[in-house]
């Protein structure tokens, strides 16, 4: 029995460095996600509201005029697919395909937020529990400095994991709303062009 518990202890301690490295990578990824999220938010504030109002006022007769309104320097996902729909407005099959591709690409963009939301707490908990074993051993032998160091690692990994998860959760919630609104707009435009959903 001692051999089995020793093997589990070695495996657990061997996982500490990879867990810490992955947590650092998740932390860096969450910082990059904040930057890209802020850029996307500014783009939506700048042109999203005006575009939505323009789409709400569309009729089948004025749908072709929408292309003139689209900002040339805007390469956001919804504008890119809207351009594609305007260039294939006579083909319902193309329009359905573009809507499906939009959903796939939106889900792909959400995947990094979803990954952070799920992996952050898991790895944070692993990073908390792994050093607790050596910390308890240090406590039992009276090695307070070893115990303090291991507890410091345990708490730090928890904080980094939860921070990454919080960033992933918040960006996922906001992006979900944005993409649902964009999909609604694209479906409306497709129906104006005669594409039955």
N, C-alpha and C positions, 0 to 999 in steps of 0.2 A: 504493500500500500504506500509506503514511503517513497518507493521508486516512482510510482505513478504520480504522486503529488509533486515530487521533485521535477519530473518531466514537464508537468503542467506549469510549474513555477518558471522553469527555464523558457518554455515557449512564451509565456506571458511577458516575461522580462525582455525577450528577444523582439517582441512586437512594439515595445515602447518607442524606439527610435523611428521605425516606419510610421507609426501613428503621429508622432510629433512632426515629422517631415510633411506628411499629408495635411495635417492641420495648418501648417505654415502656408502650404500651397493653397488651401481653401481660403485662408485669410487674405492672401494676395489676390485670389480670384474674386473674392467679395469686394475688395477695393476697386478692381477693374470694373466690376459689375455696377458699382455705385457711379463711376464715371460715365459709363455708356448709358445707364439709366437716366442720369441727369441730362445728357445730350438728347436723348429721345424725348424726355419731358419738355425740354426747351423747344424742340421741333414741333411737338404737339401744341404747345402754347402759342407758338408763332403762327402756324398755318392750319392746325387741326380744326379749330373752331370755325374759321371762315370756310374751310372746305366742307365741313359738316352742314353748315347753313346753305351752302351752294347746292349740295346734294339733296337736301330736303326740299328745295324749290324746283328741282328738276321735273320736267315732263318729257314724254317720249319725243316731243318736237325739239326741245332745247337740250337734249342729252348730248348731242354732238358738240355743243359749245363748251362743255365741261373741260375738254382737252386744252382750250386756250387759257383756262383759269389755273391749271395745275402749275405749281412753281417748278421752274426748270432745274434749280439746284437742289430740290428736295428728292432724295433717293430713299425715303422711308419705305417700309414694306407695303403699306396700304397704297401709297401714291404709285409705286412701281407696278403693283397689280392692277390698279385703276387704269394706268396707261395701257397695260396689256389688254384689259377688257375693252377699252375704247378702240384699240386697233383691230380687235376681233369681234366687234359688236354684232356682226351679221351671222356669227356661227355659235349657236347655243351650246354645241358640244365643247367648243373652245372655252366658252364662258364658265361652264360647269367645271372643266378641268382647271381653269385658273382659280376658281373658288376653292377647290380641293387642295391645290398646291399652296394657296395662301394659308389654309388651316395647318398644313404640314409644316410650312416654314415658320409660322407663328409658334407652333408647338416646339419646334427645334430651338427657337429663341428662348422659350420658357424653360428648356431643359436644364440650363446651368443654374437657374434660380431653384428649380425643383431639387437638383442634386445637392446644392448647398443646404437647403431646408432639411433634407433627410440625412445627409452624411455628417453635418456639423455636430448634432447632438450625439450620434452614435460614436464618432471618433472622440468627441469630448469626454463622453462617459468612459470609453476605453482608456483614454489618457488620464482619467481620474482614478480608475480602479487599479491600473497596473502599478503605479508607484505606491499605492497604499500598503501592499505586501511588504516591500522593503522598509516603509515608514514604520509599520508595526514591529518588524524585526528590530529596527533601530530603537524603538521605544522599549522593547523588552530587554535589550542589552544595555540600555542607558546611553546610547549614542544619539544624543539630542540633535546634533548638527546634521547627521544623516537623515533623521526623521524630519527635521525642518526643511531640508532641501527637497526631499521626496514629496512633502506636503505642498511645497511651493510649485513643483512641477504639476501635481495633481490639480491644484486650483487654476493654474495658468491655462492648462489644456481645456478645462471646463469653460473658462471665459472665452477663449478663442473659438471653441466649437459653437458656443451659444451665439457669439457675435456673428459668425459666418451664417448660421442658421437664420438669425433674425433678418439679416440683409437679404438672404434668399427668399424668405417668407414675404417680406414687405414688397420687394420688387416683383415677385410672382403675382401678388394680389393686384397691384396696380397694372401690370402688363396684361393680366387676364382681362381686366375691364377695358383697356385700350383695344385689345385685339377683338373682343366681342363687339365693341362699337364699330370697329373697322369692318368686321365681317358683315354686320348688319347693313352698313353702307354699301358694301360691294354687292351683297345679295339684292339690295334695292335697285342698284344700277343695272344689275343683270336682268332683273325682272322688267325694268323699263325697256330693255332691248329685246324683250320677248322670250327670254330664257325661263322656262318653267322649272321651278325648284322641286 
